[in-house]
Amino acid sequence: MAPRIVLVTGVSRFLGGHLAARLAADPHVDRVLGVDAVPPPPDLLRRMGRTEFVRADIRNPLIAKVIARAEVDTVVHASVTANPHGPRSAMKELNVIGTMQLLAACQKSERVRRLVVKSTAAVYGASPRDPALFTEDMASNDLPTSGYAKDAAEVEDYVRAFARRRQDVLVTTLRFANIVGPRVDTVLTRYFALPVVPTVLGHDARVQLLHSEDALAVLERATLHDLPGVFNVGGDGVLMLSQAIRRAGRVPAPVPAAAVGPIGRLVRGARLVDFSPEQVRFLNFGRVLDTTRLRAEFGFTPRWTTRQAFDDFVTGRGLRPLVGARRLAAVERGIRDVVARWS
């Protein structure tokens, strides 16, 4: 069943706003409503074309009136975020309470027939006992206990409960690997843009990435086609964390595990990168997804591999090596010597 009237949440951010722009450019979609508590930036608003921006907070039950009055048949929930514009409590409210209110609104509507939810691979957690590849049917060996990952796990719980109550609604959950690209701003892109990149001594995580354009294409396909289920979404291949840092021309700074917390708080206090415990665990152990179901059942193959996505991010951001290869090697040796003395 092709969608006629689509509501997209989180349109002030990259994925929500650009998805709304793509849907608005599709002549088969009659109407697109873009919802957010704050207006999109002017350039993004222009890109959104005929999208009707509705300034509304999905944490407010009034979102039900927006869905009912517009006779929305397809809802894309793209506002679950790891990038808070305020304290952690505000992020949790937006992610969890906002999802609860949005699902309650969908529950009341007799016209809603499709729900697409942007989730994250962070629901799998990160631990030394993880499998080589996570499939959609696997549970975490180390359930997230805080932060964005815990929010996402709770969101998925509520979505599953909604799917049981409204079996007439096609529900698609997309678990994205970490998104990078020249136009997106995420915790990970800010991390790799640091001139000196802190890593955990003795660890070299496997990192799988997803290009932002592939993320948009997957969201668009899920919105326009009947593809219910849970799908891992990530580019082919992996990069070791050390390889990624070198490709970005940054200087790695391995620190003892005991020093990660204080350094993370220092960097977070300087508003450079929001290092949460879950993000530190990811940088320790990494995480890689099995995307067989994405190709076989969803019918999508990412255009960018992990390496290509990362290189496009580096090129698009204009990141340049801070020091030459020989100088970098000397700096790394110096850092290791300092760490060895303090370990």
Number of C-alpha atoms within 10 A of each C-alpha: 9 13 20 15 19 28 26 26 27 25 33 22 21 19 22 24 26 20 24 33 22 17 24 22 16 12 8 12 15 12 19 27 23 27 30 21 16 15 18 22 13 10 8 18 21 12 16 24 15 16 25 16 22 18 14 17 19 26 18 12 15 14 21 19 13 17 24 17 9 15 17 24 22 26 25 24 23 22 24 24 21 19 15 16 9 8 8 14 11 12 21 21 15 21 23 22 19 23 24 21 19 23 24 16 20 26 17 14 18 14 17 24 20 27 25 24 25 22 28 24 24 24 22 25 24 26 17 11 10 18 15 11 12 18 18 18 7 10 13 16 14 14 16 20 13 12 17 26 23 20 27 25 22 18 24 22 12 17 21 14 12 19 18 11 11 17 10 12 21 19 23 24 23 21 23 21 24 23 26 25 24 19 12 18 14 17 19 17 20 13 18 26 20 16 17 16 15 20 22 21 19 11 16 17 22 21 24 26 29 26 27 21 21 21 22 18 16 21 22 18 14 22 24 19 14 17 19 17 15 20 26 23 30 29 28 21 16 21 19 14 22 18 16 19 22 15 18 23 22 22 23 22 17 20 21 15 15 11 12 19 15 10 14 20 15 15 16 14 12 10 10 15 22 22 21 17 16 19 20 18 17 18 21 22 20 24 27 26 27 17 22 17 17 19 14 10 12 20 12 17 18 20 15 21 19 25 22 18 24 26 20 17 23 22 13 12 16 12 17 14 15 14 13 10 12 9 11 18 13 12 16 16 12 13 16 16 12 12 15 12 7 9 11
